[in-house]
Protein backbone atom coordinates (compact mmCIF):
# COMPACT_ATOMS: atom_id res chain seq x y z
CA UNK A 1 0.00 0.00 0.00
CA UNK A 2 1.13 3.54 -0.79
CA UNK A 3 0.35 6.51 1.45
CA UNK A 4 0.50 9.94 -0.16
CA UNK A 5 0.53 12.44 2.70
CA UNK A 6 -0.03 16.15 2.19
CA UNK A 7 0.80 18.23 5.26
CA UNK A 8 -0.81 21.67 5.09
CA UNK A 9 -0.56 24.64 7.41
CA UNK A 10 -3.58 26.84 6.69
CA UNK A 11 -4.02 30.41 7.88
CA UNK A 12 -6.55 30.67 10.72
CA UNK A 13 -8.45 33.38 8.83
CA UNK A 14 -9.61 30.80 6.25
CA UNK A 15 -9.37 27.59 8.29
CA UNK A 16 -13.08 26.82 8.59
CA UNK A 17 -13.85 27.64 4.94
CA UNK A 18 -10.82 25.63 3.77
CA UNK A 19 -11.70 22.57 5.87
CA UNK A 20 -15.29 22.57 4.57
CA UNK A 21 -14.04 22.97 0.98
CA UNK A 22 -11.58 20.10 1.45
CA UNK A 23 -14.33 17.80 2.77
CA UNK A 24 -17.08 18.77 0.36
CA UNK A 25 -15.18 19.51 -2.87
CA UNK A 26 -11.45 18.78 -3.06
CA UNK A 27 -11.26 15.32 -1.48
CA UNK A 28 -14.42 14.04 -3.25
CA UNK A 29 -12.89 15.24 -6.55
CA UNK A 30 -9.64 13.40 -5.80
CA UNK A 31 -11.54 10.24 -4.84
CA UNK A 32 -13.60 10.45 -8.05
CA UNK A 33 -10.47 9.56 -10.05
CA UNK A 34 -11.10 5.96 -8.98
CA UNK A 35 -7.42 5.45 -8.16
CA UNK A 36 -7.54 5.78 -4.38
CA UNK A 37 -8.79 3.22 -1.90
CA UNK A 38 -9.23 5.51 1.13
CA UNK A 39 -8.41 8.86 2.66
CA UNK A 40 -8.11 10.41 6.10
CA UNK A 41 -7.74 13.88 7.58
CA UNK A 42 -5.88 14.50 10.82
CA UNK A 43 -5.39 17.78 12.61
CA UNK A 44 -1.86 17.98 13.96
CA UNK A 45 -1.92 18.99 17.60
CA UNK A 46 0.25 22.04 18.10
CA UNK A 47 0.20 25.55 19.55
CA UNK A 48 0.81 27.48 16.34
CA UNK A 49 -0.43 31.06 16.49
CA UNK A 50 -0.80 31.83 12.80
CA UNK A 51 -2.40 28.67 11.43
CA UNK A 52 -3.58 25.12 11.86
CA UNK A 53 -1.74 22.12 10.45
CA UNK A 54 -3.42 19.09 8.91
CA UNK A 55 -2.29 15.77 7.50
CA UNK A 56 -4.37 14.84 4.46
CA UNK A 57 -3.75 11.17 3.73
CA UNK A 58 -4.55 9.42 0.46
CA UNK A 59 -4.14 5.64 0.14
CA UNK A 60 -3.35 3.77 -3.08
CA UNK A 61 -3.08 0.02 -3.69
CA UNK A 62 0.12 0.37 -5.72
CA UNK A 63 2.86 2.71 -6.84
CA UNK A 64 1.50 2.42 -10.39
CA UNK A 65 -1.86 3.86 -9.28
CA UNK A 66 -0.11 6.65 -7.36
CA UNK A 67 2.04 7.50 -10.40
CA UNK A 68 -1.03 7.54 -12.65
CA UNK A 69 -2.70 9.93 -10.22
CA UNK A 70 0.38 12.17 -10.23
CA UNK A 71 0.70 12.13 -14.03
CA UNK A 72 -2.96 12.65 -14.89
CA UNK A 73 -4.62 14.53 -12.02
CA UNK A 74 -2.38 15.98 -9.30
CA UNK A 75 -1.28 19.12 -11.12
CA UNK A 76 -4.85 20.23 -11.76
CA UNK A 77 -5.97 19.59 -8.19
CA UNK A 78 -2.92 21.39 -6.77
CA UNK A 79 -3.50 24.39 -9.07
CA UNK A 80 -7.14 24.64 -8.01
CA UNK A 81 -6.09 24.60 -4.34
CA UNK A 82 -3.35 27.17 -4.89
CA UNK A 83 -5.61 29.49 -6.88
CA UNK A 84 -8.28 29.38 -4.16
CA UNK A 85 -5.97 29.75 -1.11
CA UNK A 86 -2.95 31.59 -2.52
CA UNK A 87 -0.71 33.03 0.22
CA UNK A 88 -2.85 31.39 2.92
CA UNK A 89 -1.12 28.00 3.17
CA UNK A 90 2.15 26.11 3.11
CA UNK A 91 2.20 22.47 2.03
CA UNK A 92 4.66 19.63 1.71
CA UNK A 93 4.11 16.18 0.36
CA UNK A 94 5.48 12.77 1.34
CA UNK A 95 5.05 9.37 -0.30
CA UNK A 96 5.37 6.30 1.93
CA UNK A 97 5.26 2.60 1.22
CA UNK A 98 3.80 0.18 3.75
CA UNK A 99 6.23 -2.53 4.84
CA UNK A 100 4.68 -5.82 5.90
DRENDO-1510 file (C-alpha; in Angstrom, 1 decimal, always signed):
<recs>
REC; n; res; u; v; w
REC; 1; UNK; +0.0; +0.0; +0.0 .
REC; 2; UNK; +1.1; +3.5; -0.8 .
REC; 3; UNK; +0.4; +6.5; +1.4 .
REC; 4; UNK; +0.5; +9.9; -0.2 .
REC; 5; UNK; +0.5; +12.4; +2.7 .
REC; 6; UNK; +0.0; +16.2; +2.2 .
REC; 7; UNK; +0.8; +18.2; +5.3 .
REC; 8; UNK; -0.8; +21.7; +5.1 .
REC; 9; UNK; -0.6; +24.6; +7.4 .
REC; 10; UNK; -3.6; +26.8; +6.7 .
REC; 11; UNK; -4.0; +30.4; +7.9 .
REC; 12; UNK; -6.5; +30.7; +10.7 .
REC; 13; UNK; -8.4; +33.4; +8.8 .
REC; 14; UNK; -9.6; +30.8; +6.2 .
REC; 15; UNK; -9.4; +27.6; +8.3 .
REC; 16; UNK; -13.1; +26.8; +8.6 .
REC; 17; UNK; -13.8; +27.6; +4.9 .
REC; 18; UNK; -10.8; +25.6; +3.8 .
REC; 19; UNK; -11.7; +22.6; +5.9 .
REC; 20; UNK; -15.3; +22.6; +4.6 .
REC; 21; UNK; -14.0; +23.0; +1.0 .
REC; 22; UNK; -11.6; +20.1; +1.5 .
REC; 23; UNK; -14.3; +17.8; +2.8 .
REC; 24; UNK; -17.1; +18.8; +0.4 .
REC; 25; UNK; -15.2; +19.5; -2.9 .
REC; 26; UNK; -11.5; +18.8; -3.1 .
REC; 27; UNK; -11.3; +15.3; -1.5 .
REC; 28; UNK; -14.4; +14.0; -3.3 .
REC; 29; UNK; -12.9; +15.2; -6.6 .
REC; 30; UNK; -9.6; +13.4; -5.8 .
REC; 31; UNK; -11.5; +10.2; -4.8 .
REC; 32; UNK; -13.6; +10.4; -8.0 .
REC; 33; UNK; -10.5; +9.6; -10.0 .
REC; 34; UNK; -11.1; +6.0; -9.0 .
REC; 35; UNK; -7.4; +5.5; -8.2 .
REC; 36; UNK; -7.5; +5.8; -4.4 .
REC; 37; UNK; -8.8; +3.2; -1.9 .
REC; 38; UNK; -9.2; +5.5; +1.1 .
REC; 39; UNK; -8.4; +8.9; +2.7 .
REC; 40; UNK; -8.1; +10.4; +6.1 .
REC; 41; UNK; -7.7; +13.9; +7.6 .
REC; 42; UNK; -5.9; +14.5; +10.8 .
REC; 43; UNK; -5.4; +17.8; +12.6 .
REC; 44; UNK; -1.9; +18.0; +14.0 .
REC; 45; UNK; -1.9; +19.0; +17.6 .
REC; 46; UNK; +0.2; +22.0; +18.1 .
REC; 47; UNK; +0.2; +25.5; +19.5 .
REC; 48; UNK; +0.8; +27.5; +16.3 .
REC; 49; UNK; -0.4; +31.1; +16.5 .
REC; 50; UNK; -0.8; +31.8; +12.8 .
REC; 51; UNK; -2.4; +28.7; +11.4 .
REC; 52; UNK; -3.6; +25.1; +11.9 .
REC; 53; UNK; -1.7; +22.1; +10.5 .
REC; 54; UNK; -3.4; +19.1; +8.9 .
REC; 55; UNK; -2.3; +15.8; +7.5 .
REC; 56; UNK; -4.4; +14.8; +4.5 .
REC; 57; UNK; -3.7; +11.2; +3.7 .
REC; 58; UNK; -4.5; +9.4; +0.5 .
REC; 59; UNK; -4.1; +5.6; +0.1 .
REC; 60; UNK; -3.3; +3.8; -3.1 .
REC; 61; UNK; -3.1; +0.0; -3.7 .
REC; 62; UNK; +0.1; +0.4; -5.7 .
REC; 63; UNK; +2.9; +2.7; -6.8 .
REC; 64; UNK; +1.5; +2.4; -10.4 .
REC; 65; UNK; -1.9; +3.9; -9.3 .
REC; 66; UNK; -0.1; +6.6; -7.4 .
REC; 67; UNK; +2.0; +7.5; -10.4 .
REC; 68; UNK; -1.0; +7.5; -12.7 .
REC; 69; UNK; -2.7; +9.9; -10.2 .
REC; 70; UNK; +0.4; +12.2; -10.2 .
REC; 71; UNK; +0.7; +12.1; -14.0 .
REC; 72; UNK; -3.0; +12.6; -14.9 .
REC; 73; UNK; -4.6; +14.5; -12.0 .
REC; 74; UNK; -2.4; +16.0; -9.3 .
REC; 75; UNK; -1.3; +19.1; -11.1 .
REC; 76; UNK; -4.9; +20.2; -11.8 .
REC; 77; UNK; -6.0; +19.6; -8.2 .
REC; 78; UNK; -2.9; +21.4; -6.8 .
REC; 79; UNK; -3.5; +24.4; -9.1 .
REC; 80; UNK; -7.1; +24.6; -8.0 .
REC; 81; UNK; -6.1; +24.6; -4.3 .
REC; 82; UNK; -3.3; +27.2; -4.9 .
REC; 83; UNK; -5.6; +29.5; -6.9 .
REC; 84; UNK; -8.3; +29.4; -4.2 .
REC; 85; UNK; -6.0; +29.7; -1.1 .
REC; 86; UNK; -2.9; +31.6; -2.5 .
REC; 87; UNK; -0.7; +33.0; +0.2 .
REC; 88; UNK; -2.9; +31.4; +2.9 .
REC; 89; UNK; -1.1; +28.0; +3.2 .
REC; 90; UNK; +2.1; +26.1; +3.1 .
REC; 91; UNK; +2.2; +22.5; +2.0 .
REC; 92; UNK; +4.7; +19.6; +1.7 .
REC; 93; UNK; +4.1; +16.2; +0.4 .
REC; 94; UNK; +5.5; +12.8; +1.3 .
REC; 95; UNK; +5.1; +9.4; -0.3 .
REC; 96; UNK; +5.4; +6.3; +1.9 .
REC; 97; UNK; +5.3; +2.6; +1.2 .
REC; 98; UNK; +3.8; +0.2; +3.8 .
REC; 99; UNK; +6.2; -2.5; +4.8 .
REC; 100; UNK; +4.7; -5.8; +5.9 .
</recs>
